Amino acid sequence: MSKNVFVEGPIAPEFIAESIAKHQSKHTIGAHNIFLGQVRADVIHDNTVVAIDYSAYKDMANEALYTIREKAFAKFDLTCMHIYHSLGVVKAGEICLFVFVSATRRKQVYEATEAIVNWIKTDVPIFGKEMFENDTFTWKQNS
């Protein structure tokens, strides 16, 4: 069963810290790995990105993220895995994606985190409207 992984606006550093703290009671975990996606102030055609406005087909995106979760647990020996992604406006410098992976050993968390982030970028219907300082925008292209 898929769950909602979306956070309205930027992902707060306090939320990330609380997520880490919650795992201290899980004594079989020997390694954590965290990926934080941050909005960059890219310059595109002489315009600087000041924010990204994220939107998604939430039901489809949550289902795709559930599939990624299942695939990750099947492929890697993980103890825990959490994904959170922003919706709405996230300013340059703020966090928009939080992937948190835990396992008994470090090798699994490194490999899993890279795979999960790549699957999110290619398989999940999340869209980003890059907002420029001159009130124009372009749609974000994932590379």
C-alpha positions in Angstrom: 0.0 0.0 0.0 1.5 3.3 -1.0 1.7 6.2 1.4 1.9 10.0 0.7 5.6 11.0 0.6 4.9 14.7 -0.3 5.7 17.7 1.8 4.2 21.1 1.1 7.0 23.5 0.5 10.7 22.9 1.4 11.8 20.0 3.6 12.9 21.5 6.9 16.4 20.7 8.3 14.6 20.0 11.6 12.5 17.3 9.9 15.6 15.6 8.6 17.2 15.8 12.1 14.1 14.3 13.7 14.1 11.5 11.1 17.7 10.6 12.0 17.0 10.7 15.7 14.1 8.3 15.4 16.4 5.6 14.1 18.8 5.6 17.1 16.6 3.0 18.8 17.0 0.5 15.9 20.1 -1.3 17.0 20.5 -3.6 14.0 21.3 -0.6 11.8 25.0 -0.1 11.2 24.8 2.5 8.4 22.7 5.3 7.1 23.0 7.2 3.9 21.1 10.4 3.1 20.6 12.2 -0.2 19.4 15.8 -0.1 18.3 17.4 -3.3 18.6 21.2 -3.1 17.2 23.8 -5.5 20.1 25.4 -7.4 20.2 29.0 -8.7 21.0 27.9 -12.2 21.4 30.5 -14.9 19.4 29.5 -18.0 19.4 31.8 -21.0 20.7 34.7 -18.9 17.9 34.2 -16.3 18.7 33.0 -12.7 16.4 30.4 -11.1 15.0 31.7 -7.8 12.7 28.8 -7.0 11.1 25.7 -8.4 7.3 25.1 -8.2 6.9 21.3 -7.9 3.7 19.6 -9.0 2.8 15.9 -9.4 0.1 13.5 -10.2 0.0 12.5 -6.6 -1.7 9.2 -6.8 0.5 8.0 -9.7 3.6 9.4 -8.1 2.9 7.8 -4.7 2.3 4.5 -6.5 5.6 4.8 -8.5 7.4 5.6 -5.3 5.9 2.6 -3.6 7.1 0.5 -6.5 10.6 2.0 -6.1 10.5 1.1 -2.4 9.6 -2.5 -3.1 12.3 -2.8 -5.8 14.9 -1.3 -3.4 14.0 -3.8 -0.6 14.1 -6.7 -3.1 17.5 -5.7 -4.5 19.3 -4.4 -1.5 19.5 -5.7 2.1 17.9 -2.6 3.7 16.5 -2.1 7.2 14.7 1.1 6.5 14.0 3.5 3.6 12.2 6.8 3.5 11.5 9.2 0.6 10.1 12.7 0.9 9.6 15.1 -2.0 8.4 18.7 -2.0 5.3 20.1 -3.7 4.8 23.7 -4.2 7.4 26.5 -4.2 10.9 25.7 -3.0 13.4 28.6 -3.1 17.0 28.3 -4.3 19.1 26.8 -1.4 16.2 24.9 0.1 15.8 21.1 0.2 13.2 19.5 -2.1 14.1 15.8 -1.9 15.1 13.7 1.1 16.1 10.0 0.7 17.1 8.2 3.8 18.4 4.6 3.6 19.5 2.4 6.5 21.0 -1.1 6.6 23.3 -3.3 8.6 26.3 -2.5 6.4 27.5 0.6 4.6 27.9 -0.9 1.1 24.2 -1.6 0.8 23.2 2.0 1.7 25.6 3.6 -0.8 24.4 1.4 -3.7 20.7 1.7 -2.7 20.7 5.5 -2.4 22.2 6.0 -5.8 19.7 3.6 -7.4 16.7 5.0 -5.6 17.5 8.6 -6.6 18.0 7.6 -10.2 14.7 5.7 -10.2 12.9 8.7 -8.7 14.3 11.0 -11.5 13.3 8.6 -14.3 10.1 6.8 -13.0 8.1 9.3 -11.0 5.7 11.9 -12.5 6.9 14.9 -10.6 7.3 18.2 -12.5 9.3 21.3 -11.7 8.6 24.8 -13.0 11.8 26.7 -12.7 10.9 30.2 -11.7 13.2 33.1 -12.8 13.8 36.4 -11.1 12.1 38.2 -14.0 8.8 36.4 -13.3 9.2 34.0 -16.3 9.6 30.2 -16.0 10.7 27.1 -17.9 9.9 23.4 -17.2 12.8 21.6 -15.4 14.5 18.9 -17.5 16.0 15.9 -15.5 19.3 14.8 -16.8 
